[in-house]
Amino acid sequence: ESLLAIRELHDRFDHIQEVIIQPVVPNDRSDFQTPATSVLARTVAMARAALPETVSVQVPPNLAPAAEVVGCGIDDLGGVSPVTDDYVNPAYAWPELEGLVSVADSGGLPLYERLPVYDRYLPDPLRRDTVTAASPPAGDRDGWLSDRIRDRFQAADSHGERLRGVARREGPLDPDSGW
């Protein structure tokens, strides 16, 4: 029911970028058990079947056996970083780039540096030609980015150029350089 409710909201507002599927991770504050990988695989498959293709299904590779469920409908491995810890789950380190490459390759997923905002929510000049734009948010003719973020993208400095390059998917991930 939850996945169908998410779909219904997205169909109405075109605003859901992703749904993250991850198992319960036991800790000091809970006595939950981690579900079997087969349960995670079924949940990922249900999410992919229930949600529109424009909504990514993500499984964080530091919290779940992504390699074992990548064929069930994952199309995003999450926002991993070579320079920061997972601040939400600090006890679980990001996998090495080689491990991510292996998981992505086994599932036929492209592996690239990306922004927190998905391509379809970027303004026309920043969005790749192959990506269909999301509907504009209600009451906001300028789109999904705040003026502050839009200004950073348009800045005529190294930071603005870097953001535009990431949006265009320029620059390969290089395991030998630490990413």
N, C-alpha and C positions, 0 to 999 in steps of 0.2 A: 504494500500500500504506500509506503514512504517513497519508493522510486516512482510510482505512478503519480503521486502528488508533486514530486519535483518536476516530472515531465509536464504535467498540466500547467504548473507555474511558468516553466520555460516556454511552453507553447503560447502562453498568454503574453509574456513580457520579453522573451528572447534574451534572457539575462544570466543564465547559468553557464559558467565557463567549464566547470568540472565537478565531478563527484568523486570523492576520495573514498576508496574501500580499503579498510585496514582492519586487521584482527585486534581484538582486545589484547593488550600487553599487560600481564599481571605486574603489580607493583605493591609498595607498602600499604597503599590505601585501599586496595581491592583484593578480593579473593576469587575473582573470575578466572576461568581457565581459558587458555588460548585455544581457539577452535581448530579443528583439523584442517589441513590444507585443502581437502576436498570440499569443505564448507566454504572456505574462502573462494575457491574456484567457481562453485555454484553461484555465490553471491556476485562475483564479477560478471559471470555470464548473464545473470538476471539483470544486472545494471545495464550491460551493453544492449540487451534485448529491449529493455523498457525505455531507455533514454534515446533521444534523437542523436543522430551522428554528430551534430554540432556540439554536443556536450561530451567532453572528454571523460574517460573513466581512468582514474589514476590509482595505482597501488604503490605506496612508498617502499622502495627497495631496501631501506634500512629497518623496516618494521614487519615486512612480510616476505615470504619466499617468492619474490616476483618472477624468478626464472621458472617456477613451477606453475604459475597461473598466467603467464604472458600470452598464451594462446587462447585465453578465455574471453578476451575483449578489451584488454588494456590498450590504451593508445597514448599513455603518458606515464612516465616514471617519476614525475614530481619535480619539484624545485630543489635539486641537490646542489651542493656548492663545494668547491675545493678549498674555499677560504673561510667558511663559517661552519659552526656546528649546527646541528638540528636543534634550534632553540626551543621548539615545542617538545621534542623528545631527546633531551641531551644525553641520555644514557645509551643512545643508539647511534653510532657513528655512520656517516655516509659511506657507501661502498666505494671502492677504488674505481677509477675510470674504466680500467680493463674489464672489471666485473659488469659495469653498466653496458659497455659495448657488447659483451657476450649476451646479456639478457636482451638487449635491443635487437641484436642480430637474430637471435633465436625466435623472436616474435615478429620479425620483419618491420620493426619500428625504426623510424629515423631518429638519430641521436644528435641533438644540436643544442646550442646555447639558446635560451629563450627568455623572454621578459615575463614578469608576473601577470601581465595582461595578455590574453591570447590574441592571435593575429586578427581574428574577425572583429575585435573590439577597437582596433587601432583606426585612426583617421585615414582617409584615402591616400594621402601622400606617403604614409608609412607602411601601409598594408601591402603585402605581396599581391601581384595580379591574380594569382591562382586561388586566392581566398575570398569568399563571399562575405561582404560586410554584415554585421549584426544589425538588426533594426535599431534605430536611435532610441534612447531611453525616453520614456514619456516626459514631456515638459522640458526636454533639454535638446535643443536643435544642434548643439555642438558635439554631441556624442558622449562616449563613456569616460573620457579622460578629463580630469580637472584642468583648469587653466594653468595651474602651477606645473603639472606634469607635462602638459602640451608645450609649455615654454621651455622646459628642459630638453625635450626632443628637438625643438627648433633652434636651440642655442648654437651660435657659431663658434663653439669651442670644442675641445677634445672630448668632453663628456657628452655633448649633444651628438657629435659624430659617432661616438661609441654606441650610444643608444640606437641611433639610426642603423648602424651596422648590424647590431644584434637583431633588430626588427627585420632586416633584409636577410638574415641568416648568413652573414659574411663571417669568415674566419673559422677555420676548422678547430674541432676539439683535438688537442694534442696530448696524448698520454705522457709523452716524454717531458713535457713542460709543466707537469702538474695540473693540466687541463689547458 
